[in-house]
Amino acid sequence: MTAERLTLDSNLLIYAADNTTGVRHTLAAKLVVSCAAVDCVLSIQALSEFFHAVTRKGKLARAIAADQVRDWMTFFPVIAPNGAALAAALDLNISNQTGFWDGVLVATAEQAGCTMLLSEDMHDGMRFRTLRVRNPFAGAELAEDIRALIGLDA
């Protein structure tokens, strides 16, 4: 197992649950399953955004979405922002490095020791101190550094 820790943004969780999104669904579902076997944490924010998005858009019934969140909470450690993460998110937003909620996710992930954040919403390759953002949908194939981190064969 690698020494790196990663986390997933809500968009990957949404794609993993939404089988109408084609290739994105297939890849996201594979990523979530693979990430459960490595050092991956999920943030309360990503889980909350998932629940809100899939129920608001009618993708999943509330009870099914809640069950999905509970399932993920059994397979992944859950991290939460604190005051220091909020302060860091404010600084990231003021310096125009992120939107506010992306900043909260980034700061919370950094505090939890994550070195990679898988997200479609931020620029692929963006760095925040020790955290780098990778978009698993950026290329025709999953990037080698992501594959290596989650233990997928090339």
C-alpha positions as CSV (number, residue, x, y, z in Angstrom):
1,M,0.0,0.0,0.0
2,T,1.2,3.5,-0.8
3,A,2.0,6.1,1.8
4,E,-0.2,8.6,-0.1
5,R,-3.7,9.4,1.1
6,L,-6.4,10.7,-1.2
7,T,-9.9,11.9,-1.2
8,L,-12.8,12.2,-3.7
9,D,-14.9,15.2,-4.6
10,S,-18.6,14.9,-4.6
11,N,-18.8,14.9,-8.4
12,L,-17.1,11.5,-8.5
13,L,-19.5,10.1,-6.0
14,I,-22.4,11.5,-8.0
15,Y,-21.1,9.9,-11.3
16,A,-20.5,6.6,-9.4
17,A,-24.2,6.5,-8.4
18,D,-25.7,7.9,-11.6
19,N,-25.8,5.2,-14.3
20,T,-27.1,7.6,-16.9
21,T,-23.6,9.3,-17.2
22,G,-22.1,6.6,-19.5
23,V,-18.3,6.5,-19.4
24,R,-18.1,8.8,-16.4
25,H,-20.3,6.5,-14.4
26,T,-18.2,3.4,-15.3
27,L,-14.9,5.1,-14.4
28,A,-16.2,6.7,-11.3
29,A,-17.8,3.5,-10.0
30,K,-14.5,1.7,-10.6
31,L,-12.6,4.5,-8.8
32,V,-14.8,4.4,-5.8
33,V,-14.5,0.7,-5.4
34,S,-10.7,0.8,-5.9
35,C,-10.3,3.7,-3.5
36,A,-12.0,1.7,-0.7
37,A,-9.0,-0.6,-0.8
38,V,-6.4,2.1,-0.3
39,D,-5.8,5.0,2.0
40,C,-8.8,7.1,0.9
41,V,-11.0,9.4,3.1
42,L,-14.3,11.1,2.3
43,S,-15.2,14.4,3.6
44,I,-18.5,15.2,5.2
45,Q,-18.7,18.0,2.6
46,A,-18.4,15.6,-0.3
47,L,-20.9,13.2,1.2
48,S,-23.4,16.0,1.9
49,E,-23.0,17.5,-1.5
50,F,-23.6,14.1,-3.0
51,F,-26.8,13.6,-1.0
52,H,-28.1,17.1,-1.9
53,A,-27.3,16.8,-5.6
54,V,-28.8,13.4,-6.3
55,T,-31.9,14.0,-4.3
56,R,-32.5,17.6,-5.6
57,K,-32.0,16.4,-9.2
58,G,-34.3,13.3,-8.7
59,K,-31.4,10.9,-9.5
60,L,-32.0,8.9,-6.3
61,A,-34.8,8.8,-3.7
62,R,-33.8,10.3,-0.4
63,A,-33.8,6.9,1.4
64,I,-31.6,5.3,-1.3
65,A,-29.2,8.2,-1.3
66,A,-29.0,8.1,2.5
67,D,-28.3,4.4,2.4
68,Q,-25.5,5.1,-0.1
69,V,-23.9,7.7,2.1
70,R,-24.1,5.3,5.1
71,D,-22.5,2.6,3.0
72,W,-19.6,4.8,2.1
73,M,-19.2,5.9,5.7
74,T,-18.6,2.2,6.6
75,F,-16.0,1.8,3.9
76,F,-14.1,5.1,4.2
77,P,-12.9,7.1,7.1
78,V,-14.8,10.4,7.2
79,I,-13.1,13.7,7.7
80,A,-14.7,17.0,8.8
81,P,-13.6,20.6,8.6
82,N,-12.6,22.5,11.7
83,G,-11.9,26.2,12.4
84,A,-8.4,26.0,10.9
85,A,-9.8,24.5,7.7
86,L,-12.3,27.3,7.6
87,A,-9.6,29.9,8.0
88,A,-7.5,28.3,5.3
89,A,-10.5,28.1,3.0
90,L,-11.1,31.8,3.5
91,D,-7.5,32.6,2.6
92,L,-7.7,30.4,-0.5
93,N,-10.8,32.2,-1.6
94,I,-9.5,35.7,-0.9
95,S,-6.3,34.9,-2.9
96,N,-8.6,33.7,-5.8
97,Q,-7.1,30.2,-5.7
98,T,-10.5,28.5,-5.2
99,G,-14.1,29.0,-4.7
100,F,-15.2,29.0,-1.1
101,W,-16.5,25.4,-0.9
102,D,-13.6,24.0,-3.0
103,G,-11.3,25.8,-0.5
104,V,-13.1,24.1,2.4
105,L,-12.6,20.7,0.7
106,V,-9.0,21.4,-0.1
107,A,-8.1,22.6,3.4
108,T,-9.9,19.7,5.1
109,A,-8.1,17.2,2.8
110,E,-4.8,18.8,3.6
111,Q,-5.4,18.7,7.3
112,A,-6.2,15.0,7.0
113,G,-2.9,14.3,5.3
114,C,-4.2,13.8,1.7
115,T,-1.8,14.3,-1.1
116,M,-4.3,13.9,-3.9
117,L,-7.8,15.1,-4.5
118,L,-9.7,13.5,-7.4
119,S,-12.1,16.1,-8.8
120,E,-13.6,17.2,-12.0
121,D,-14.4,20.7,-10.8
122,M,-10.8,22.0,-10.3
123,H,-8.0,22.4,-12.8
124,D,-6.1,19.1,-13.3
125,G,-2.7,19.4,-11.8
126,M,-3.5,22.3,-9.5
127,R,-1.4,22.3,-6.4
128,F,-2.2,23.5,-2.9
129,R,0.9,23.1,-0.7
130,T,1.1,19.2,-0.4
131,L,-2.2,18.5,-2.1
132,R,-2.5,18.1,-5.9
133,V,-5.8,18.0,-7.8
134,R,-6.2,15.3,-10.4
135,N,-9.2,15.1,-12.8
136,P,-9.7,11.4,-13.6
137,F,-11.7,12.4,-16.7
138,A,-9.0,14.7,-18.2
139,G,-7.5,12.3,-20.7
140,A,-8.6,9.4,-22.8
141,E,-7.2,7.0,-20.2
142,L,-6.8,7.3,-16.4
143,A,-3.5,8.9,-15.7
144,E,-0.7,6.7,-14.5
145,D,-0.2,8.5,-11.1
146,I,-3.9,7.9,-10.3
147,R,-3.7,4.3,-11.4
148,A,-0.6,3.7,-9.3
149,L,-2.1,5.3,-6.2
150,I,-5.3,3.3,-6.3
151,G,-3.6,0.0,-7.4
152,L,-5.1,-0.4,-10.9
153,D,-2.9,-2.2,-13.4
154,A,-1.8,-0.2,-16.4
